[in-house]
């Protein structure tokens, strides 16, 4: 809600972005939203299998999948091929290897200025509300900081998103993805 408020307070951003919250989401509403979607972002840490039937419903209604190699994305990738899906992030094996080496989220914070700006902005907040609790979860959480390795996958996410954006802006290239 606070990000939506912040966007509404900045006309230059609102002209390009709008955040909408759908109340009373149900199957009937999903039947209208899913066919209208062109891109389905399915993001989870490989091995956590957070994407599933909803993702498949988007896909069979023509949406291109953007996500990690996890859950339904694995099956979709096998069906449509690597050229028809936008995959980012670590594999399950790479996640396991990074855990065994000792994952340290602050390494990514300290070595990626764009990521640092984003996390620092969370501390500052939006529309007068700080999200320092999220920044702390990512960097200094009691227990394990950033247990879903969001920071480790960030650079790969941004690269894949840039590739997808480039294809999307050239509709003649994007069209085969959604046909």
C-alpha positions as CSV (number, residue, x, y, z in Angstrom):
1,X,0.0,0.0,0.0
2,X,2.8,2.4,0.8
3,X,4.6,1.8,-2.5
4,X,1.3,2.5,-4.3
5,X,0.9,5.7,-2.3
6,X,4.4,6.8,-3.1
7,X,3.8,6.1,-6.8
8,X,0.6,8.2,-6.7
9,X,2.5,11.1,-5.2
10,X,5.0,11.2,-8.2
11,X,3.2,11.9,-11.5
12,X,6.4,11.1,-13.5
13,X,6.4,7.6,-12.1
14,X,2.6,7.2,-12.1
15,X,2.6,7.9,-15.8
16,X,4.6,4.6,-16.3
17,X,3.6,2.4,-13.3
18,X,0.5,1.7,-11.3
19,X,0.1,-0.7,-8.4
20,X,-3.3,-2.2,-8.1
21,X,-4.5,-4.4,-5.2
22,X,-7.3,-6.8,-6.1
23,X,-9.8,-7.4,-3.3
24,X,-11.6,-10.7,-2.9
25,X,-9.5,-12.5,-5.4
26,X,-11.2,-15.7,-6.5
27,X,-11.4,-18.2,-9.4
28,X,-13.9,-16.0,-11.3
29,X,-11.6,-13.1,-11.1
30,X,-8.6,-15.3,-12.0
31,X,-10.5,-16.4,-15.1
32,X,-10.5,-12.8,-16.3
33,X,-6.9,-11.8,-15.2
34,X,-4.9,-14.8,-16.4
35,X,-5.8,-14.6,-20.1
36,X,-5.1,-10.9,-20.0
37,X,-1.5,-11.4,-18.7
38,X,1.4,-11.3,-21.1
39,X,4.2,-12.1,-18.6
40,X,4.0,-14.3,-15.5
41,X,6.8,-13.8,-13.0
42,X,7.3,-16.9,-10.9
43,X,10.1,-16.3,-8.5
44,X,11.4,-18.7,-5.9
45,X,14.7,-20.0,-4.7
46,X,15.6,-23.1,-6.7
47,X,14.6,-26.1,-4.5
48,X,11.8,-24.3,-2.7
49,X,9.2,-25.0,-5.5
50,X,7.0,-21.9,-5.1
51,X,5.6,-21.9,-8.6
52,X,3.0,-24.3,-9.7
53,X,-0.6,-24.5,-11.0
54,X,-1.1,-20.7,-11.2
55,X,2.0,-20.4,-13.3
56,X,0.7,-23.2,-15.6
57,X,-2.6,-21.4,-16.0
58,X,-0.9,-18.2,-17.0
59,X,1.2,-20.2,-19.5
60,X,-1.7,-22.0,-21.1
61,X,-3.4,-18.7,-21.5
62,X,-0.4,-17.3,-23.5
63,X,1.7,-15.6,-20.8
64,X,5.5,-15.9,-21.1
65,X,7.1,-17.2,-18.0
66,X,9.9,-15.2,-16.2
67,X,11.3,-17.0,-13.2
68,X,13.8,-19.3,-11.6
69,X,14.4,-22.9,-12.6
70,X,12.0,-24.3,-10.0
71,X,8.6,-25.9,-9.7
72,X,6.4,-25.7,-12.7
73,X,9.0,-23.6,-14.5
74,X,11.1,-26.7,-15.0
75,X,8.3,-28.5,-16.8
76,X,7.4,-25.4,-18.8
77,X,11.0,-24.9,-19.9
78,X,11.1,-28.6,-20.9
79,X,7.9,-28.1,-23.0
80,X,8.6,-24.7,-24.6
81,X,12.4,-24.7,-24.7
82,X,15.0,-22.3,-23.3
83,X,14.3,-19.8,-26.1
84,X,10.7,-19.3,-25.0
85,X,11.1,-18.7,-21.3
86,X,13.2,-16.2,-19.3
87,X,15.1,-18.1,-16.6
88,X,17.4,-16.5,-14.0
89,X,19.1,-17.5,-10.8
90,X,20.9,-20.4,-9.4
91,X,20.0,-24.1,-9.9
92,X,19.2,-26.2,-6.9
93,X,22.8,-27.7,-7.0
94,X,24.2,-24.1,-7.0
95,X,22.0,-23.2,-4.1
96,X,23.2,-26.2,-2.1
97,X,26.9,-25.4,-3.0
98,X,26.5,-21.8,-1.8
99,X,24.9,-22.9,1.4
100,X,27.7,-25.4,2.1
101,X,30.3,-22.6,1.4
102,X,28.6,-20.3,3.8
103,X,26.1,-17.8,2.3
104,X,26.7,-14.2,3.3
105,X,24.1,-11.8,2.0
106,X,26.2,-8.7,3.0
107,X,28.8,-9.7,0.3
108,X,26.2,-9.0,-2.4
109,X,25.1,-5.8,-0.6
110,X,28.6,-4.5,-0.4
111,X,29.6,-5.5,-4.0
112,X,26.6,-4.3,-6.0
113,X,25.8,-0.6,-5.9
114,X,22.3,-0.9,-7.4
115,X,21.4,-3.5,-4.8
116,X,22.8,-1.4,-2.1
117,X,20.6,1.6,-3.2
118,X,17.5,-0.6,-3.2
119,X,18.1,-1.9,0.3
120,X,19.0,1.5,1.6
121,X,15.7,2.8,0.0
122,X,13.8,0.1,2.0
123,X,15.3,1.6,5.1
124,X,14.2,5.1,4.1
125,X,10.8,3.8,3.1
126,X,7.9,4.9,0.9
127,X,5.2,7.4,1.7
128,X,6.6,7.9,5.2
129,X,6.7,4.2,6.1
130,X,10.1,2.6,6.6
131,X,10.7,-1.0,5.6
132,X,13.9,-1.4,7.6
133,X,12.5,-4.8,8.9
134,X,12.9,-6.1,5.3
135,X,16.3,-4.7,4.9
136,X,17.3,-6.2,8.2
137,X,15.9,-9.6,7.2
138,X,18.1,-9.5,4.1
139,X,21.3,-8.4,5.8
140,X,21.2,-9.1,9.6
141,X,18.3,-11.3,10.4
142,X,18.4,-13.2,13.7
143,X,19.0,-16.7,12.5
144,X,19.8,-16.8,8.8
145,X,19.8,-13.5,6.8
146,X,18.2,-13.7,3.4
147,X,17.3,-17.4,3.7
148,X,15.8,-17.3,0.1
149,X,19.1,-15.9,-1.3
150,X,17.3,-13.0,-3.0
151,X,20.6,-11.0,-3.0
152,X,22.6,-13.9,-4.6
153,X,20.1,-14.1,-7.5
154,X,19.6,-10.3,-7.9
155,X,22.2,-9.7,-10.6
156,X,20.9,-12.7,-12.6
157,X,17.3,-11.4,-12.1
158,X,18.2,-8.0,-13.5
159,X,20.1,-9.4,-16.5
160,X,17.1,-11.7,-17.4
161,X,14.6,-8.9,-16.9
162,X,16.6,-6.6,-19.2
163,X,16.6,-9.4,-21.9
164,X,12.9,-9.8,-21.5
165,X,12.2,-6.1,-21.6
166,X,14.2,-5.8,-24.8
167,X,12.3,-8.6,-26.4
168,X,8.9,-7.2,-25.1
169,X,9.6,-3.7,-26.5
170,X,10.1,-5.3,-30.0
171,X,6.6,-6.8,-30.3
172,X,7.4,-8.6,-33.6
173,X,10.1,-10.5,-31.7
174,X,7.9,-11.0,-28.6
175,X,4.8,-12.2,-30.5
176,X,6.2,-15.7,-31.1
177,X,6.5,-16.0,-27.3
178,X,2.8,-15.5,-26.8
179,X,1.4,-17.2,-29.9
